[in-house]
């Protein structure tokens, strides 16, 4: 994935807000990358543009060799369904579906063959340690449990790229480290590439690369050396 000269401007004239300014970054396959910065620094906006949920005002985003800005809306939807996984701050769970049903719903939308559903649902829920809560609906779960359900749904489809906005924000320290360990295992097994937005320094230590954003600009990038 590559972002080239990406800018995002909202509003016009005196009400213009420059959410992103000349963003350039390259994320190689099978890396775990963090975007860090305060609230309002542009992390979520950048994730939305990378994930084909929003359009840049200027610049381009490449998925492989393909400029996603050259895709039709239907093609962008297909890209999101088949290649991308999302973990939103709002979780985005279907309220009346159980944990299992929410994960199944993600598989259905992604077009995963029905014969693979059972194993994928079981494996992804087990990975985030939600097996004992698999029959519960979102309103019966804590915020941290809902977050783990959202993560299970994202990883079950085995996407090429996962975009996660504060994926450990609702989790206790022990569970947060477990989720980061799951992310590392997915990356190291060549299953996927993962970009997370976070402000937690402990989580950043487990990534391959950290980009620091401030007022919509990348002010620092740091390659990590993991032992």
C-alpha positions, 0 to 999 in steps of 0.5 A, spaced: 500 500 500 502 506 498 499 513 499 502 519 494 501 526 496 495 525 499 491 531 501 484 532 504 480 538 505 473 539 508 469 545 507 471 552 503 473 559 504 474 561 511 471 554 513 476 550 510 479 545 514 485 541 511 485 534 515 491 531 511 497 535 508 501 532 503 501 525 506 507 520 503 507 513 506 509 506 503 507 500 507 510 493 505 506 487 505 506 483 511 508 489 516 504 491 522 504 499 522 502 504 527 499 511 525 500 515 532 498 522 534 493 526 538 485 526 537 484 530 530 491 529 528 488 525 521 489 518 523 482 516 522 481 520 516 487 517 513 485 510 514 478 512 511 482 514 505 486 508 505 480 503 506 477 506 500 471 509 504 473 516 503 476 520 497 482 524 497 482 532 495 488 531 492 493 525 491 493 518 490 492 511 494 495 505 491 493 498 493 498 494 489 499 497 482 492 499 482 490 506 483 484 506 487 482 513 485 481 510 478 476 505 481 468 506 480 464 506 486 462 499 485 469 497 484 471 500 491 465 496 494 468 490 491 475 492 494 473 493 501 469 486 501 474 482 498 481 485 500 480 489 506 478 488 513 476 494 518 476 495 526 472 501 527 472 505 534 464 504 533 465 497 533 460 497 527 456 490 530 449 488 528 445 489 534 441 483 534 446 478 531 450 474 536 458 474 536 458 468 531 452 471 527 456 478 526 463 474 524 458 470 519 455 476 516 462 479 515 464 472 511 457 472 507 459 479 505 466 478 503 463 472 499 467 467 503 465 460 500 459 457 505 463 451 507 469 455 510 464 459 515 464 454 520 472 453 521 473 461 520 468 463 525 470 458 530 478 460 529 477 467 529 473 467 535 478 463 539 483 467 537 480 473 540 478 469 546 471 470 546 469 463 545 465 463 552 461 469 549 460 467 542 452 466 543 451 473 546 449 479 542 452 486 543 448 489 548 450 483 552 457 485 552 462 490 555 465 495 550 472 491 550 468 484 548 465 488 543 471 490 540 474 483 540 468 481 536 469 486 531 476 484 531 474 477 530 470 479 524 475 483 521 480 477 521 475 471 519 475 474 512 483 473 511 483 480 508 490 482 505 490 489 509 486 490 516 485 497 518 484 498 525 482 504 529 484 504 536 483 497 536 486 496 543 482 502 546 477 499 550 481 493 552 485 492 559 493 491 558 493 484 558 488 483 553 491 489 549 497 485 548 494 479 546 490 482 541 497 485 538 500 478 539 494 476 534 496 481 529 503 479 529 502 472 528 497 474 522 503 478 519 508 473 520 505 468 517 504 472 511 496 472 512 496 480 512 498 487 512 495 491 518 495 498 519 493 501 526 491 508 529 493 508 536 496 513 541 498 507 546 506 507 546 506 500 549 502 497 543 507 501 538 513 497 541 510 491 537 509 494 530 514 494 525 514 502 523 511 508 526 508 514 523 507 520 527 501 525 525 501 532 527 495 537 524 494 532 518 502 531 516 507 526 518 512 529 522 516 523 524 517 516 521 520 510 525 522 503 523 522 498 529 527 493 530 523 487 534 527 482 538 
